[in-house]
Amino acid sequence: HIRTKIVRFWSYIQKAVIRIGNDIIEIEGLPDFSASYWINYEHMGELTDLAGFPLSLNENSDRYTIDLGSLYPGVKIQVRTFKEFVGVKVLGATETSFGNSVGIIGDFHTGNTYARDGSTVMNDFTELGNEWQVLPSDGHFFHEISKPQFPEKCMLPENPQGQRKRRLGESTVSEEQAEAACAGLEDEFSRKGCVYDILATQDLDMVGAY
């Protein structure tokens, strides 16, 4: 599960929870780059494993790694933090390990984003987000409850489609500056995301999140 925070017309992942078996880790981002997590609801408890899979935090305290290699060779779940921002990646995902996964990120094989019924394709990301809002039947894994909770609907940004409509006077970082900062990233998807994030936050340091 993820928990997002809205800032005007954009939002970001502020906290993420991963549960494997009966074990749970919750990770949040902080402005001072320090680590903050709960392991089985214990704040800053000892990190050794998650349901038997090795769990580690790097020296910079910004990358958590769950090594699934004992069951799925080469597969890892990685959670990175950058200031208040949290990102989750599955490295080396295979048909065996994640082929049957479901959720807001879409189908493993096609990339199609489906409704909870598993067959209705949803291309409107606002509708998709509402469709996959955490339900009581999904369980509550965060260490504290925060609003909104179903049946209260998710909060939407000022502009649900995330279009940048800042007045010129509000912008201190130009698109050209953002593109220059992100130019060293290898793939186009990351570069586009990096440019958007810099323009949204007006923070050139956001390239560090990539």
Phi, psi and omega per residue, in radians:
H1 nan 2.597 3.045
I2 -2.158 2.716 3.067
R3 -2.202 2.172 -3.065
T4 -1.847 2.810 3.074
K5 -2.252 2.367 -3.110
I6 -1.640 2.363 2.990
V7 -2.245 1.721 -3.099
R8 0.979 -1.912 -3.013
F9 -1.723 0.131 3.123
W10 -2.411 2.896 3.126
S11 -2.450 2.889 3.123
Y12 -2.537 2.822 3.099
I13 -1.400 2.075 -3.121
Q14 -1.698 -0.555 3.140
K15 -2.498 2.620 3.062
A16 -2.407 2.500 3.092
V17 -2.131 2.355 3.044
I18 -2.157 2.242 3.069
R19 -2.067 2.258 2.989
I20 -2.227 2.116 -3.061
G21 1.081 -2.186 3.127
N22 -1.758 0.045 -3.107
D23 -1.711 2.517 -3.079
I24 -2.365 2.341 2.947
I25 -2.141 2.315 3.083
E26 -2.023 2.283 -3.068
I27 -2.210 2.362 3.081
E28 -2.237 2.732 3.059
G29 -1.695 2.539 -3.141
L30 -2.230 2.567 -3.080
P31 -1.040 -0.500 -3.084
D32 -1.586 0.205 3.087
F33 1.241 0.062 -3.109
S34 -1.331 2.772 -3.138
A35 -1.360 2.509 3.044
S36 -2.636 2.043 -3.120
Y37 -2.658 2.858 3.041
W38 -2.209 2.178 3.072
I39 -1.904 1.997 -3.031
N40 0.881 0.778 3.058
Y41 1.246 0.161 3.041
E42 -1.737 2.065 -3.091
H43 -1.214 2.162 3.099
M44 1.044 0.587 3.060
G45 -1.220 3.009 -3.104
E46 -1.163 2.323 3.118
L47 -1.751 1.990 3.083
T48 -2.219 -0.904 -3.122
D49 -2.712 2.879 3.025
L50 -2.202 1.874 -3.098
A51 0.965 0.628 3.101
G52 1.624 -0.213 3.099
F53 -1.559 2.276 -3.125
P54 -0.952 2.330 -3.127
L55 -2.201 2.196 -3.077
S56 -2.387 2.758 3.068
L57 -2.181 2.273 -3.068
N58 -1.274 3.018 -3.056
E59 -1.105 -0.539 3.139
N60 -1.413 -0.055 3.127
S61 1.027 0.584 3.140
D62 -2.239 0.111 3.128
R63 -2.508 2.054 3.097
Y64 -1.799 2.337 -3.102
T65 -2.230 2.218 3.029
I66 -1.892 1.991 -3.067
D67 -1.602 1.918 -3.127
L68 -1.607 0.186 -2.983
G69 -1.036 -0.466 -3.135
S70 -1.157 -0.426 3.121
L71 -1.948 -0.657 -3.141
Y72 -2.232 1.614 -3.045
P73 -0.926 2.272 3.077
G74 1.462 -0.022 -3.072
V75 -1.744 2.313 3.101
K76 -2.422 2.633 2.958
I77 -1.867 2.217 -3.095
Q78 -2.136 2.248 3.069
V79 -2.021 2.159 3.135
R80 -1.997 2.554 3.048
T81 -2.117 2.552 3.042
F82 -2.533 1.885 -2.993
K83 0.959 -2.209 -3.123
E84 -1.459 -0.035 -2.977
F85 -1.635 2.461 3.129
V86 -2.179 2.404 3.088
G87 -2.330 2.509 -3.118
V88 -2.135 2.285 3.096
K89 -2.297 2.549 2.963
V90 -1.866 2.055 -3.099
L91 -1.702 2.244 3.100
G92 1.301 0.442 -3.108
A93 -1.006 2.439 -3.124
T94 -2.216 2.954 3.069
E95 -1.006 -0.722 -3.110
T96 -1.153 -0.711 -3.029
S97 -1.468 -0.684 -3.041
F98 -2.325 0.240 -3.099
G99 -1.089 -0.495 -3.116
N100 -1.785 0.221 -3.107
S101 -1.181 2.571 3.107
V102 -2.324 2.767 3.104
G103 2.516 -2.903 -3.008
I104 -1.210 -0.386 -3.086
I105 -1.373 -0.194 3.019
G106 1.793 -3.129 -3.071
D107 -1.316 2.357 -3.102
F108 -1.056 -0.658 -3.030
H109 -1.462 -0.773 -3.000
T110 -1.837 -0.382 -3.038
G111 1.428 -0.052 3.107
N112 -1.110 2.483 3.102
T113 -1.746 2.056 -3.032
Y114 -1.889 2.727 2.975
A115 -1.259 3.062 -3.129
R116 -1.091 -0.348 3.133
D117 -1.304 -0.153 3.074
G118 1.399 0.015 -3.096
S119 -2.269 -0.488 -3.123
T120 -1.401 2.042 3.120
V121 -1.366 2.298 -3.129
M122 -2.090 2.066 -3.127
N123 -1.832 -0.193 3.071
D124 -1.565 2.000 -3.009
F125 -1.237 -0.425 3.048
T126 -1.184 -0.807 3.101
E127 -1.122 -0.659 3.134
L128 -1.113 -0.753 3.124
G129 -1.076 -0.752 3.105
N130 -1.150 -0.628 -3.138
E131 -1.095 -0.663 -3.065
W132 -1.763 0.290 2.990
Q133 -0.958 2.423 -3.098
V134 -1.084 2.265 3.122
L135 -1.784 2.771 3.076
P136 -0.942 -0.598 -3.126
S137 -1.235 -0.306 3.113
D138 -1.362 -0.300 -3.101
G139 1.658 2.714 3.079
H140 -2.012 1.981 -3.029
F141 -1.953 -0.264 3.076
F142 -1.222 2.693 -3.072
H143 -1.281 -0.262 3.072
E144 -2.498 2.672 -3.140
I145 -1.594 2.374 3.064
S146 -2.360 2.714 3.140
K147 -1.414 2.683 -0.041
P148 -1.464 2.665 3.019
Q149 -2.147 2.440 3.123
F150 -0.906 2.384 0.232
P151 -1.523 0.039 3.048
E152 -1.160 2.308 -3.053
K153 -1.280 2.734 3.055
C154 -1.066 2.553 3.070
M155 -1.368 2.493 -3.115
L156 -1.904 2.589 3.050
P157 -1.116 2.950 3.098
E158 -0.976 -0.693 3.082
N159 -2.061 1.804 -3.039
P160 -0.998 -0.467 -3.098
Q161 -1.590 0.013 3.037
G162 1.257 0.348 3.129
Q163 -1.268 2.417 -3.109
R164 -1.399 1.991 3.141
K165 -2.224 0.590 3.108
R166 -1.146 2.515 2.996
R167 -1.216 2.561 -3.063
L168 -0.956 -0.661 -3.101
G169 -1.168 -0.306 -3.118
E170 -1.526 -0.277 -3.037
S171 -1.635 2.241 3.062
T172 -1.911 -0.276 3.107
V173 -2.000 2.209 -3.105
S174 -1.517 2.871 3.097
E175 -1.091 -0.634 3.127
E176 -1.110 -0.719 3.107
Q177 -1.138 -0.711 3.124
A178 -1.114 -0.770 3.140
E179 -1.106 -0.673 3.115
A180 -1.145 -0.700 -3.129
A181 -1.149 -0.570 -3.054
C182 -1.675 -0.019 -2.998
A183 -1.068 -0.466 -3.084
G184 -1.389 -0.122 3.132
L185 -1.262 2.498 -2.959
E186 -1.278 -0.801 -3.034
D187 -1.844 2.672 -3.054
E188 -1.119 -0.649 -3.134
F189 -1.052 -0.775 3.130
S190 -1.163 -0.694 3.139
R191 -1.088 -0.767 3.133
K192 -1.119 -0.753 3.113
G193 -1.105 -0.694 3.130
C194 -1.103 -0.803 3.130
V195 -1.070 -0.791 3.133
Y196 -1.057 -0.793 -3.093
D197 -1.115 -0.690 3.122
I198 -1.142 -0.756 -3.129
L199 -1.190 -0.639 3.141
A200 -1.194 -0.775 -3.077
T201 -1.534 -0.303 -3.033
Q202 1.030 0.690 -3.093
D203 -2.341 1.882 -3.126
L204 -1.136 -0.380 3.125
D205 -1.187 -0.197 -3.121
M206 -1.088 -0.311 3.068
V207 -1.015 -0.441 3.120
G208 -1.140 -0.320 3.114
A209 -1.300 -0.214 -3.108
Y210 -1.888 nan nan
